[in-house]
Amino acid sequence: MVEQNATNPDAESRDLLELLRRVTNISSIGIHVVDIHTMEMYYCNDAGFRLISQEPCEYHGRPCYETFFGIDHPCTNCRLEQTKRGETRHDVYVPAVGKTFRTHTQITTWNGKSAFVEYITDVTKTKQLEQKQKHLLAQLETNTSELRRKYEVEKRRSRDDKSILAYAVFNLKNQQTVEMERRPPLVLLQSPLALEAFRLDIASSILRNDQRETFLHMFDVGELVRLYQGGVEEQHLEFQRILPGGKVIWVHSSFHIMPEPDGQDLLLFYYCNDINLRKSLEILSTYIANEDYDMIGCINFHDDSAIMMYGKTSSYVIHVGERSYQEERYSEALEWFVSTAVVPEERELYRPQFFIEKIKAELFATGTYEFRLHVAGKNGERLTKKIRYTQYDKESEVCLFTQTDITALLAEEEQKQQQLKAALLEAQTADAAKSEFLARMSHDIRTPLNVIIGMSHLAADNENPADTNDCLRKINISGDFLLGLINDVLDMERISSGKMQLELSPYSGEEFAQYINAVITPQCQEKGISFDYSYNGSNDFVVLQDKLRINQIYFNLLSNAVKYTPKGGKITFYTEITRTGKTVILDVTISDTGIGMSQAFQAHMFEPFTQENQAVTPIGTGTGLGLSIVKNLCDMMNMRISVESALGKGTTFYIHGEYDVAADLSAAARPDHLRETPELAFNRQKILVCEDHPMNQEIIKRLLEKKGATVVIAENGWSGVEAFRQSPQYHYTAILMDIHMPVMDGLQAARTIRALPRADAMNVPIIALSANAYEEDIRQSRMAGMNAHLSKPIDPLLLYKCLAKHLAASKGANAGEHR
């Protein structure tokens, strides 16, 4: 759309307004547009100035009363403030110029601002004539000759007004026709109709049902007489009529009642005027203010007629004299446009798109129809045009047609798309760099952290002085805390990048309860906090869920409760269990008597890196990612979480989750720690460890040898493959495989071992030991043929349990061959 500044239009806007002025000045109708609030004039055509005997002048930025009458306040007879939504008609006498104007006012939008659009005609002479007629009627009893003159005035009106399509005079007493005439394109009547027949004949030609009902009510004899007796001598109505041949036009019907000059009866004068051109220009004038166009028009599909206006930007403008509009046949204008303006290679493709039946079908379905094509510009350039048809009146089959040049817009959109693609590529590159950095950071930190935690575990098994054991305990606590920070950062990165995937597996209520008690009870005991775990309902259920992430949610919440609850406090974990068909609903409440949270913090508590201020929160309590991770995981699992808290009064979290019930678990499918726990000793087990880091070699070897295993070290993947290849079958009962190693990495080494042509190659347990902890790393390990993936730093208990599980499975699978 062309931006038109209401107070200071630019050159292009002035050209567009000039075009509008020229279009609207073809008639004597004055048009001006006024701001609904400030009365500031946005537009006025020359006819609007001439009506008040004034030369056109600059009006931008000035109110209408100052422009027209040179006063500094609104006119006392102003009707604009009384105008309601929709068209309103007023007859206004303006003393400043001594004239009476008839106005049709609408409220519309002019470049995004509410404005009055007022169509004005000078009815001074008509009003003067009416006043004379009224005066004549007042003298009826003493001067019937004056009434005869009034009658002759009405008769002259019917002869002189060329826009009258139908004219009739009726005697309201006997309801008979005094005089009647219909003009082309209406047929001259040979035998005039009686009043009621005439009324029904007109009504039958009215297009719209609502307009027909209004007409019949207004043209009711009893209603007209009652109005006349109440002092109303005239009635007016505008509606659409279907003419012979199917053409639909707008008409203005007026009813005027007066006494019969030579008798005691009342006469009804009826006039039907053609206002179709004025209505079409009103539609186009309103539309022109809101569109930057090449061409705009009204099309009547009933009779293939069109009124088209051509914009100055059009490369195929046809001016008729001083007019920039044409009345023409739509089909002829279509053929000229397609064969002249459209580029040759698209003419036959788009010609059917302009057909009336095609357009009517599209408008019936959606109300609008548009498409794009290419035309040749003035200098031979290829321009893109948007053709749009908009349903204006469905019953009369009149629609608005516009053609807009969108060449520059498409070029701008293409430029924006290229910028967006470049920005996306830059963002993806930055995201990849961030992920690569975090992966390297995780690997590089986990490797020495594995040594720290591993060595502290080994040292703690020795007989040490009390202060040494205290130091080792604190080293382990700090190591676990640092590991938690690393895991939080990696989890948050996975969530934000959409890389975190849920892995569903059976999870029983009993296993969940054992986990909660196992991880939280020792923390509470160490800090001197009581922990109460309870539930209501049957705990004998097994659901499909990502147990790692479920555990992570509750571990984070409970760890926070332990962290922020002072010694002597209490933590309560209560679960309401509901079973409905194949769904288990868990409503969990976690409450503590800790320091609580302020209302201000609660508004941001789930945002990343957000913590309560240090005056409230102990120093060194984490990254501020825990609750953000909890909220994101809950959202991923369709769980709802809410909180109640107050400073000094503790915190309560509410978690609602609905889970699908898993199939009944067999003994083989039952979760690991619900089975009989295997003996965590590895006597007579020969384990091959592929690890390139000397300290990690030492830690793993000592951890396994403590449990009776025989350990062989391979310094890289290739050495590990060769050691396994050259050993007797079933010599090694398990392989621990680091991922990042020189010569050959762990993934390739695992694939090579699985491909060896020997009986134990496919069954020997291979467990990945990696400082990389992403789900993608775990997935790659499994795709390479490994049975499990343990992240560094290695938890000795997890290592022992994992080995025991897969050694037991391997022993069962190989029992027949190994005999």
Secondary structure, 3 states (H helix, E strand, C coil): CCCCCCCCCCHHHHHHHHHHHHHHCCCCCEEEEEECCCCEEEEECHHHHHCCCCCCCCCCCCEHHHHHHCCCCCCCCCCHHHCCCCCEEEEEEECCCCEEEEEEEEEEEECCEEEEEEEEEECHHHHHHHHHHHHHHHCCCCCHHHHHHHHHHHHHHHHHCCCEEEEEEEECCCCEEEEEEECCCCCCCCCCCCHHHHHHHHHHCECCHHHHHHHHHHCCHHHHHHHHHCCCCEEEEEEEEECCCCCEEEEEEEEEEEECCCCCCEEEEEEEEECHHHHHHHHHHHHHCCCCCCEEEEEECCCCEEEEEECCCCCCCCCECCECEEEEEHHHHHHHHHHHCECHHHHHHHHHHHCHHHHHHHHHHHCEEEEEEEEECCCCCEEEEEEEEEEEECCCCEEEEEEEECHHHHHHHHHHHHHHHHHHHHHHHHHHHHHHHHHHHHHHHHHHHHHHHHHHHHHHCCCCCHHHHHHHHHHHHHHHHHHHHHHHHHHHHHHHCCCCCCCCEEEEHHHHHHHHHHHHHHHHHHHCCEEEEEEECCCCCEEEECHHHHHHHHHHHHHHHHHHCCCCCEEEEEEEEEEECCEEEEEEEEEECCCCCCHHHHCCCCCCCCCCCCCCCCCCCCCCCHHHHHHHHHHHCCCEEEEEECCCCCEEEEEEEEEEECCCCCCCCCCHHHCCCCCCCCCCCEEEEECCCHHHHHHHHHHHHCCCCEEEEECCHHHHHHHHHHCCCCCCCEEEEECCCCCCCHHHHHHHHHCCCCCCCCCCCEEEEECCCCHHHHHHHHHCCCCEEEECCCCHHHHHHHHHHHHHHHHHHHHHHHC
